[in-house]
Amino acid sequence: MKGLTERQMEISLFIERYFDENGYAPSLRDIGNHFGFSAKAAFDHLRALERKGIIRTAGNLPRGMALLKRTTPESGTIIKVPLLGTTAAGLPIASEEVFDGFISVPQDLVGCADSDKLYALNVRGDSMIEDGINDGDIAIIKKTNHAENGEIVAASIGDSEDYSITLKHFYRVGDRYELHPANSQYKVMVSTHCEIYGKLLMIIRQYGR
C-alpha cells in the first residue's frame, strides 16, 4: 500500500493475521514480542498506522484497536513464493532445490504478480552483513540467468558438478567472473565459469525468534 514504510507494512500484515486468527486485536506486548522491540516502539508504530488511516486505537485499552483498512485486500495482493532451500552468505554451500513450503509476500513489495518468476532461499552466513543481509534472513530471488556488474545474485562459481549457491555481488571482468562479498573478512571468489540463478529482489527478516 502506498504511503507505508516496509516496517509499517510488516506490522500491518501482522495485525491483520492476528485479527483473522484470534478475532481480536494484538496488544502492544504481542507486537513488540513478535518483532523484537519495546512496547514504546510498538506504540509509536501504531500511532503512525493510525495517522495513515490503517487502524484506530481506543484510549488506553490493551487491545483497543479497530482495523479500518486492510493492507492486502481479500481481492488479492498477496502472492505465495516457494521456499527452495538455502543459500550461503558466506562460503559456498552445497545446495539442491528442496521445496520447503511457501512465503507469503505482498505483491506491491516485489512488483511482480507471477510467483513462477520468484523463489525464496534461507540465508546462511555473514559475508553480506555490510549490505544488511544477515544469517537467518529469507532472500526473495527473481529468476534470471543474466546480471549487471554490482548486482546481488544467487549464483554458483567454478565448474564442479556439485554446484554450490552463494549470495554475492556479481562482476564480469574480461574472461573471468567475480563474486564479491560485503564483509572484509571474506575474499572475492574468482572463476572462468559462473552460473546465475537469479537476482536478489528483497530480504525478509523475522524478529523475536
C-alpha positions in Angstrom: 0.0 0.0 0.0 1.3 3.4 -1.0 2.5 5.6 1.9 3.6 2.7 4.2 7.2 2.0 5.0 8.4 -1.6 4.8 8.3 -2.0 8.6 4.8 -0.4 8.7 3.7 -2.9 6.1 5.1 -5.8 8.2 3.3 -4.6 11.3 0.0 -4.0 9.4 0.2 -7.6 8.0 0.8 -9.0 11.5 -2.2 -7.1 12.9 -4.4 -8.4 10.0 -3.2 -12.0 10.6 -3.7 -11.7 14.3 -7.3 -10.4 13.8 -8.0 -13.2 11.4 -6.7 -15.9 13.7 -7.9 -14.7 17.1 -10.9 -12.4 16.4 -9.4 -9.5 18.4 -6.5 -7.1 18.2 -2.9 -7.8 19.3 -1.6 -6.0 22.4 1.4 -3.8 22.4 3.3 -6.6 24.1 2.2 -9.1 21.3 3.5 -6.7 18.6 6.7 -6.0 20.5 7.4 -9.7 21.2 6.8 -10.6 17.6 9.2 -8.0 16.1 11.7 -7.9 18.9 11.2 -4.3 20.0 9.8 -2.4 23.0 6.2 -1.7 23.8 7.0 2.0 23.3 8.3 1.4 19.8 5.2 -0.7 19.1 3.1 2.2 20.3 4.9 4.6 18.0 4.4 2.4 15.0 0.7 2.1 15.8 0.3 5.8 16.0 1.9 6.1 12.6 -0.5 3.5 11.2 -3.4 5.4 12.8 -2.3 8.6 11.1 -2.3 6.8 7.8 -5.8 5.5 8.3 -5.0 1.8 8.7 -6.2 1.4 12.3 -8.0 3.3 15.0 -6.9 3.0 18.6 -9.2 3.4 21.6 -7.6 5.2 24.5 -5.5 3.1 26.9 -7.4 -0.2 26.4 -4.8 -3.0 26.0 -6.5 -4.4 22.8 -8.4 -1.3 21.9 -7.8 -1.3 18.2 -10.0 -1.3 15.1 -8.8 -2.3 11.7 -10.1 0.3 9.3 -8.3 -0.8 6.1 -6.6 -4.0 5.0 -3.1 -3.6 3.7 -3.8 -6.6 1.5 -7.4 -6.7 0.3 -9.1 -10.0 0.0 -9.3 -9.4 -3.7 -5.6 -10.4 -3.6 -2.3 -8.7 -3.5 -0.5 -11.4 -1.6 1.5 -13.9 -3.7 3.0 -17.2 -2.4 6.7 -17.6 -3.2 8.1 -21.2 -3.0 10.9 -21.6 -0.4 13.6 -23.7 -2.2 16.3 -24.4 0.4 19.4 -22.5 1.5 21.9 -20.0 0.0 25.2 -19.0 1.6 26.1 -15.5 2.5 29.5 -16.8 3.5 31.4 -19.7 2.0 29.5 -21.5 -0.8 27.4 -24.4 0.5 26.1 -27.4 -1.4 22.5 -26.7 -2.4 19.7 -28.5 -4.1 16.3 -27.4 -5.0 14.2 -28.6 -2.0 10.7 -27.3 -1.6 10.1 -26.2 1.9 6.7 -24.5 1.7 5.7 -21.0 0.7 6.5 -17.5 1.8 3.6 -15.0 1.6 4.7 -11.7 0.2 2.8 -8.5 -0.6 2.7 -8.1 -4.4 3.3 -4.4 -4.1 6.7 -5.0 -2.4 8.0 -7.4 -5.0 6.5 -5.6 -8.0 5.6 -9.0 -9.6 2.3 -10.7 -9.9 3.7 -14.0 -11.2 5.1 -16.2 -8.4 6.6 -18.5 -11.0 9.2 -15.9 -11.7 10.2 -15.8 -8.0 11.6 -18.2 -5.4 12.9 -17.8 -1.8 16.1 -19.1 -0.1 17.1 -19.2 3.5 20.3 -17.2 4.1 23.2 -18.7 6.0 26.4 -16.9 6.9 27.7 -13.4 7.3 29.6 -12.4 4.2 26.9 -9.9 3.2 26.3 -8.2 6.5 27.6 -4.8 5.3 24.7 -4.8 2.9 22.3 -5.6 5.8 21.9 -9.2 4.8 22.2 -11.4 7.9 22.2 -15.1 8.8 18.6 -16.3 9.1 17.1 -13.9 6.6 15.0 -15.0 3.8 16.1 -13.9 0.3 13.4 -13.4 -2.4 15.1 -14.1 -5.7 13.8 -13.1 -9.2 14.7 -15.8 -11.7 17.2 -14.8 -14.4 20.5 -16.0 -15.8 21.8 -12.5 -16.5 23.1 -9.7 -14.2 24.8 -6.4 -14.5 28.0 -5.7 -12.6 27.4 -4.9 -9.0 24.0 -6.6 -8.7 23.5 -9.1 -5.9 22.9 -12.6 -7.3 22.3 -16.2 -6.3 25.0 -17.9 -8.2 27.5 -20.8 -8.3 31.0 -20.3 -9.4 33.5 -22.8 -10.8 32.9 -25.9 -12.9 32.3 -28.6 -10.2 29.3 -30.9 -10.8 28.4 -30.5 -7.1 27.4 -26.9 -7.6 27.1 -24.6 -4.6 24.9 -21.5 -4.4 26.0 -18.3 -2.8 24.6 -14.8 -2.5 27.2 -12.2 -3.7 27.8 -9.1 -5.8 28.3 -10.2 -9.4 31.1 -8.8 -11.7 32.3 -9.9 -15.1 35.9 -8.8 -15.7 37.3 -9.7 -19.1 37.0 -13.5 -19.4 36.5 -14.2 -15.7 33.7 -13.8 -13.2 34.0 -12.4 -9.7 31.6 -12.8 -6.8 32.2 -10.1 -4.2 31.2 -10.3 -0.5 30.1 -7.4 1.6 32.3 -8.3 4.5 36.0 -7.5 4.6 36.7 -10.9 6.3 35.9 -12.8 3.1 37.8 -13.0 -0.2 36.5 -12.3 -3.7 35.6 -15.6 -5.5 37.0 -15.8 -9.0 36.5 -18.3 -11.8 36.1 -18.5 -15.6 32.7 -20.2 -15.0 29.7 -18.8 -13.2 26.0 -19.8 -13.2 23.4 -17.2 -12.2 20.2 -18.5 -10.8 18.5 -15.1 -10.1 18.9 -11.6 -8.7 18.1 -10.5 -5.2 14.8 -8.7 -5.1 14.2 -8.3 -1.3 15.2 -9.6 2.1 12.7 -10.7 4.7 13.7 -10.7 8.3 11.9 -12.3 11.2 12.3 -10.7 14.6 11.8 -12.0 18.1 12.6 -15.7 17.3 
